[in-house]
Amino acid sequence: MGDRRPGGGVGRHASSGPGSGLGASSRIRIEEPTLGERRPLLPRRATYTHQPDEQVFSCFSYNTSTHLQLPVYTNIHRIRRDIISVVEDYLSLEQLRDVRINISVIRPLVDKLYEQDDISIVYCLLVNRAQFLNEQKHLSNRQNVNWTRAMLCELIATRILRRFNEDNEGPQNLLVLAHILIAGFEPFQNAPEEIRREVQATTAWHKTLPALEVAILSESRVFLASTSCQKVVDAIYEGRVIYTPSSFMDLIPDRYKQRPISLYNPREAPLLNQYRLLVPRTRNYLEIMQFFILLSLYILFMAERDPNQFSWLEICFTVYAMGWVLDQFATLLEHGWHVYAQNLWSFLDVTFAVIYWVYVAMRLFGWHTGSTWAAQQALDVLAMGAPVLVPRLAFNLLSDNIVFLSLRSMMSDFALLTALAAWCFVGFLLSLLWLGNDNYSPVVISKWMIYIWFGLDGSGIHHSAEFHQILGPSLMVAFAFLGNTLFLTILVSMLSTTFSTIVTNAPAEIQFRRAVLTLEGVKGDAIFAYQPPFNLIAMFLLVPLKWLASPRWFHKIHVASVRLLNLPLLLIIAIAERRALGPTTPGAPPTNIFVSPNKKSRSRFWERWRITSHSDISTVFEVPPPDSVLNQIATDDELTRHLIRRQFTRGNTVESAAAPPEAKKQNPLGGQPPPMKQLSRRDSIAPFPGLRAELQGVLSESDEMADVTSRLEALEESTQRIEELLMRLVEAKEGVTPGSRSGHDGNGDGGSETKVGGPAGVDENTWI
């Protein structure tokens, strides 16, 4: 037979003598492809470049052509099916990050989902994570398979976001990542009509959620701590990425002009830009200033408190605090309670708001009735706000401190355990109350028990014999053991475990809190443009005006009032941002927005005069290489190509691959060397030379893998012996002298036997 070489790369050669078939002594070999038909051993990873030219919004997505056709509903259920089919056992986060799981599970799923070129994939993965965590809450076993599936969704979302970050370069890199994280989607987008009718789903701006908010709701700390996600979070916090967010509820809605997701350039923005008041970093500074004013008014008023009259300090404090509480209430309505409660000082703000409204109600009641007692009680209630307001300042100034990060979780554990213990100890109170035959009131007995609980006083144990000579002391001693010893031991253990867990994941926890602060800082409600107490005036004037004026005129009145009330502040922000930007090349977009001028001047000084020898390390990457250098890099070097081919060649694909020169010399058929089997792309596990050998070394280190390898080797030896015995049995039955058969008809009809000779030292009875 002739030589067939499909594509010129792989050939198959068989003996052409009489009675020989294709299976007589066929061999498989690898031939080098011709120069024009060379191709890389591994297929290149699919990359997609995005051109975000169209306007994309965060507050709604259904009216933009970019997002109109995205199958969000289908992607959500496709991802859920794939994750459920892949994960069937519980795995920890360390096991999911193992290199074997990465190669066999995570990377194929990332390739599959990334090749869809759909920016809603990250949103769909995080939605599935939230659902898996929700299903886990209803089960008694917390470490179950649903937790593993949720973590797998988070890891895949992190890898896909990183690929979008790596495959898009230049100024549009940040814009693409911003589209992925803060573009608005809704779960029933492009769902079948019968499904939408069944669940009564409506597509509206207030029902869309960005992927960043879903990540916060599902507490995806690994995702939020990734470099790609933090790049967008930092840009939003500093105001380099601007957009109009979706709001759960607006007190003063002004939706006449929507800002798409875009990059901010201070040089092209108006001088009095009222939207800069809603930038998270600016909002953070303004909120700290507002709280300083509130705390100062509170301290000055409480220093001269007089229940018999209303002073100017009390009036100023009451009005300003009402505006501050209104701002907190609007913040709560902006993104809902789930996002608001993730903040470190949210419980302090809610506590002070409750104390303030109790004070206002009692103060008005005392003024209306002329009761001095009610007025004094109102001031006493307001005095309870000091333990709330003073620590809140420390939370603002030291928000990244690990103690404050762990305090929120520790307080929740402490409150839960204290409530359970108090509930259980009610039984001791009832027993002592009944044993005392109403000789002691419940208040007195409760006081003795609380003293014993905290180890302050032992009066309850001294009076326990008065309840009953035997049962009274027994109950008190048992309560002391359970409350003061067991409860405190459990409490210390729980708080220590919580603190150690948070300290272990401190960087991820810090980034998570920063993402929460950033998302809360992006405001869509128009009331946040007014500083307390002017937000009270806007509330009473603009809300009725909304029903009287057209949206266009309402927007004009709102913008004019904001610019008038915040004129000095807007000028300071505009000047600071323009100075921070620094001079740029005419006609070129700014690249380093909000960089400190001192830092830029220092770096320019060192780079200009070349005083340091380290400047070239970063400079070599700033200028893109020319095409001539890129062509040299892309040249298919012969040595490198052969090294990669040898690294990813299966050891058991071809027996003669270990010694190709000898095989060519000992070719029994003559002519061209025997053909070899074509390498499959599946023979490689990752596009990195030497990784297969490294993985084999890792796998061979374990005792289980070594035991499996030894068993497989023993099984192969047994199989070879069985084949030899069967061959001798067949030869003996057919009457053929053992060793005289060198080939067999490839068609299996017992064709003529041919003995092929060859050079000395070559086995004439080799079966392939």
Sequence and secondary structure as in RCSB ss.txt:
>XXXX:A:sequence
MGDRRPGGGVGRHASSGPGSGLGASSRIRIEEPTLGERRPLLPRRATYTHQPDEQVFSCFSYNTSTHLQLPVYTN
IHRIRRDIISVVEDYLSLEQLRDVRINISVIRPLVDKLYEQDDISIVYCLLVNRAQFLNEQKHLSNRQNVNWTRA
MLCELIATRILRRFNEDNEGPQNLLVLAHILIAGFEPFQNAPEEIRREVQATTAWHKTLPALEVAILSESRVFLA
STSCQKVVDAIYEGRVIYTPSSFMDLIPDRYKQRPISLYNPREAPLLNQYRLLVPRTRNYLEIMQFFILLSLYIL
FMAERDPNQFSWLEICFTVYAMGWVLDQFATLLEHGWHVYAQNLWSFLDVTFAVIYWVYVAMRLFGWHTGSTWAA
QQALDVLAMGAPVLVPRLAFNLLSDNIVFLSLRSMMSDFALLTALAAWCFVGFLLSLLWLGNDNYSPVVISKWMI
YIWFGLDGSGIHHSAEFHQILGPSLMVAFAFLGNTLFLTILVSMLSTTFSTIVTNAPAEIQFRRAVLTLEGVKGD
AIFAYQPPFNLIAMFLLVPLKWLASPRWFHKIHVASVRLLNLPLLLIIAIAERRALGPTTPGAPPTNIFVSPNKK
SRSRFWERWRITSHSDISTVFEVPPPDSVLNQIATDDELTRHLIRRQFTRGNTVESAAAPPEAKKQNPLGGQPPP
MKQLSRRDSIAPFPGLRAELQGVLSESDEMADVTSRLEALEESTQRIEELLMRLVEAKEGVTPGSRSGHDGNGDG
GSETKVGGPAGVDENTWI
>XXXX:A:secstr
   B GGGT  EE   STT  TTSS EEB     GGG   SS           S   SS  TT HHHHT  HHHH
HHHHHHHHHHH  S   HHHHTSHHHIIIIIHHHHHHHHTT  TTHHHHHHHHHHHHHHHHHTSS SSSHHHHHH
HHHHHHHHHHHHHHHHH  TTHHHHHHHHHHHS B TTTT  HHHHHHHT    GGG B HHHHHHHTT HHHHT
SHHHHHHHHHHHHTSEE     S  SS   SS   SEE  TTTS SS GGGGGSHHHHHHHHHHHHHHHHHHHHH
HHHT  TTS  HHHHHHHHHHHHHHHHHHHHHHHH HHHHTTSTTHHHHHHHHHHHHHHHHHHHHHHHHT HHHH
HHHHHHHHTTHHHHHHHHHHHHTTT HHHHHHHHHHHHHHHHHHHHHHHHHHHHHHHHHHTTTSS HHHHHHHHH
HHHTTS  HHHHTGGGT TTHHHHHHHHHHIIIIIIIHHHHHHHHHHHHHHHHHTHHHHHHHHHHHHHHHH   S
GGGGS TTHHHHHHHHHHHHHTTS HHHHHHHHHHHHHHHTHHHHHHHHHHHHHHH    TTS  SSTT  HHHH
HHHHHHHHHT STTHHHHHHHHS   HHHHHHHHS  HHHHHHHHHHT  TTS GGGG HHHHHHT TT SS   
B    GGG SSSSTTHHHHHHHHHHHSHHHHHHHHHHHHHHHHHHHHHHHHHHHHHHHHT  TT      TTSS 
        STTS TT   
